[in-house]
């Protein structure tokens, strides 16, 4: 395992920690909700097995790379509100980190995703210098675009392309 730094991040309102097996339930709760996958229909989970598979892939990245997607909790609660983090991927022949954020729709509109995404981008700048952070977002998903910008990413139109669910607009760290 690579030692990429601390596995827990703390912001003003949030705690971001490495996912645990018990998080499979919240993964399933969030990603079986069609609202959470409106812009990425391929993310919609149909059964608990899909949530277990997601958790296993996230945990594998943590074990091999020393970082990954974090489970996001508010300071005043033990129940996760979503997930946010970074995972290596190949993009246009370069190894980058994919910035991911997915939250329970009941917590949308409160700035939590932007706060968590900013923490992840700041962590990457410190622990993965020189590795670009990339967010791939559907053109109609204006809320996700705002999160990427608030996290410090800039629109990179020249990198736009097709993804699993259609056209993706690309945002990258400067």
PLY file of the C-alpha trace (Angstrom):
ply
format ascii 1.0
element vertex 174
property float x
property float y
property float z
element edge 173
property int vertex1
property int vertex2
end_header
0.00 0.00 0.00
1.22 3.47 -0.82
1.31 5.94 2.06
-0.55 8.87 0.56
-1.31 10.64 3.83
-4.05 10.76 6.41
-7.12 8.70 5.71
-9.46 11.02 7.62
-10.26 14.61 6.65
-12.06 17.16 8.81
-13.77 20.33 7.57
-15.91 22.92 9.34
-19.02 20.74 9.15
-17.83 17.35 7.94
-15.77 14.30 8.72
-14.51 12.29 5.74
-13.34 8.78 6.66
-12.37 5.63 4.85
-15.46 3.56 3.99
-16.27 0.63 6.26
-18.26 -2.55 5.53
-21.29 -1.10 7.37
-21.40 1.67 4.72
-22.77 -0.80 2.17
-26.27 0.00 3.45
-25.92 3.75 2.85
-24.31 3.12 -0.56
-27.38 1.06 -1.43
-29.80 3.62 0.04
-28.29 6.47 -1.97
-27.73 4.73 -5.29
-31.06 2.95 -5.53
-32.71 6.40 -5.40
-33.29 7.47 -9.03
-32.65 11.12 -8.07
-29.06 10.27 -7.10
-28.44 8.73 -10.53
-30.53 11.07 -12.67
-27.54 12.26 -14.70
-25.64 8.96 -14.49
-28.24 6.21 -14.99
-25.54 3.54 -15.06
-24.90 4.30 -11.35
-28.42 3.23 -10.33
-28.26 0.16 -8.10
-30.90 -2.51 -8.49
-29.84 -4.70 -5.56
-27.61 -4.84 -2.50
-25.03 -6.87 -4.43
-24.31 -3.75 -6.52
-23.59 -1.77 -3.33
-21.31 -4.53 -2.08
-19.43 -4.50 -5.39
-18.99 -0.73 -5.20
-17.71 -0.97 -1.65
-15.29 -3.75 -2.65
-13.86 -1.68 -5.51
-13.51 1.39 -3.26
-11.84 -0.69 -0.55
-9.46 -2.27 -3.07
-8.32 1.19 -4.20
-7.72 2.17 -0.57
-5.68 -0.99 0.03
-3.49 -0.55 -3.04
-3.18 3.26 -3.20
-3.65 4.49 0.37
-6.52 6.83 -0.53
-9.86 6.73 -2.30
-13.49 7.68 -1.86
-14.36 8.82 1.66
-17.60 8.33 3.55
-18.92 11.78 4.49
-20.58 12.45 7.85
-21.72 15.65 9.50
-19.96 16.34 12.81
-23.20 16.02 14.76
-24.29 12.65 13.30
-23.03 9.11 12.88
-25.16 8.55 9.76
-23.30 9.18 6.51
-24.74 11.79 4.15
-22.74 10.72 1.11
-19.43 9.87 -0.43
-16.66 11.97 -1.92
-13.11 11.37 -2.93
-10.48 10.52 -5.46
-9.60 7.43 -7.43
-6.89 6.87 -10.00
-8.04 6.51 -13.60
-6.57 6.84 -17.06
-7.84 9.86 -18.97
-6.50 10.96 -22.37
-3.40 8.76 -21.83
-2.59 10.34 -18.46
-3.05 8.94 -14.98
-5.28 11.37 -13.09
-7.57 11.21 -10.09
-11.28 11.17 -10.68
-13.15 13.48 -8.29
-16.33 11.76 -7.21
-19.15 13.04 -5.04
-22.52 11.47 -4.44
-24.86 12.48 -1.64
-28.20 11.48 -0.23
-30.69 13.73 -2.06
-32.21 14.85 1.27
-28.90 16.68 1.91
-28.62 18.40 -1.47
-28.47 22.18 -1.66
-26.61 22.72 1.63
-23.08 23.03 0.29
-21.93 19.72 1.77
-20.75 18.24 -1.53
-18.72 21.37 -2.33
-17.17 21.36 1.15
-16.21 17.69 0.88
-14.96 18.06 -2.71
-12.82 21.05 -1.73
-11.27 18.99 1.07
-10.51 16.17 -1.39
-8.94 18.56 -3.93
-6.85 20.22 -1.22
-5.73 16.79 0.00
-4.70 15.84 -3.55
-2.68 19.04 -3.98
-0.71 18.18 -0.85
-0.35 14.40 -1.20
-0.46 13.85 -4.98
1.38 16.86 -6.42
1.46 16.91 -10.19
-1.50 14.52 -10.54
-4.49 16.27 -12.11
-7.89 16.04 -10.48
-10.65 15.54 -13.05
-14.44 15.72 -12.73
-16.58 14.45 -15.60
-20.08 15.94 -15.50
-23.18 15.80 -17.70
-23.96 19.13 -19.44
-27.40 19.36 -17.77
-26.08 18.71 -14.25
-25.57 22.33 -13.24
-25.50 21.52 -9.51
-22.55 19.15 -9.99
-20.80 21.73 -12.17
-21.13 24.29 -9.35
-19.62 21.78 -6.91
-16.62 21.21 -9.19
-16.01 24.96 -9.54
-16.37 25.53 -5.79
-13.87 22.70 -5.25
-11.33 24.62 -7.34
-11.65 22.94 -10.73
-11.86 24.78 -14.05
-13.85 23.90 -17.16
-11.68 22.24 -19.84
-13.88 22.11 -22.96
-11.07 20.66 -25.09
-11.25 17.47 -22.98
-15.02 16.90 -23.28
-16.09 13.51 -24.62
-18.44 10.59 -24.40
-18.74 8.58 -21.18
-20.93 5.67 -20.06
-24.07 7.81 -19.98
-23.40 10.29 -22.79
-21.52 13.54 -23.24
-19.30 14.56 -20.33
-18.07 18.04 -19.68
-14.65 17.99 -18.05
-13.38 20.07 -15.14
-9.73 19.90 -14.01
-7.43 21.35 -11.40
-5.43 24.31 -12.74
0 1
1 2
2 3
3 4
4 5
5 6
6 7
7 8
8 9
9 10
10 11
11 12
12 13
13 14
14 15
15 16
16 17
17 18
18 19
19 20
20 21
21 22
22 23
23 24
24 25
25 26
26 27
27 28
28 29
29 30
30 31
31 32
32 33
33 34
34 35
35 36
36 37
37 38
38 39
39 40
40 41
41 42
42 43
43 44
44 45
45 46
46 47
47 48
48 49
49 50
50 51
51 52
52 53
53 54
54 55
55 56
56 57
57 58
58 59
59 60
60 61
61 62
62 63
63 64
64 65
65 66
66 67
67 68
68 69
69 70
70 71
71 72
72 73
73 74
74 75
75 76
76 77
77 78
78 79
79 80
80 81
81 82
82 83
83 84
84 85
85 86
86 87
87 88
88 89
89 90
90 91
91 92
92 93
93 94
94 95
95 96
96 97
97 98
98 99
99 100
100 101
101 102
102 103
103 104
104 105
105 106
106 107
107 108
108 109
109 110
110 111
111 112
112 113
113 114
114 115
115 116
116 117
117 118
118 119
119 120
120 121
121 122
122 123
123 124
124 125
125 126
126 127
127 128
128 129
129 130
130 131
131 132
132 133
133 134
134 135
135 136
136 137
137 138
138 139
139 140
140 141
141 142
142 143
143 144
144 145
145 146
146 147
147 148
148 149
149 150
150 151
151 152
152 153
153 154
154 155
155 156
156 157
157 158
158 159
159 160
160 161
161 162
162 163
163 164
164 165
165 166
166 167
167 168
168 169
169 170
170 171
171 172
172 173
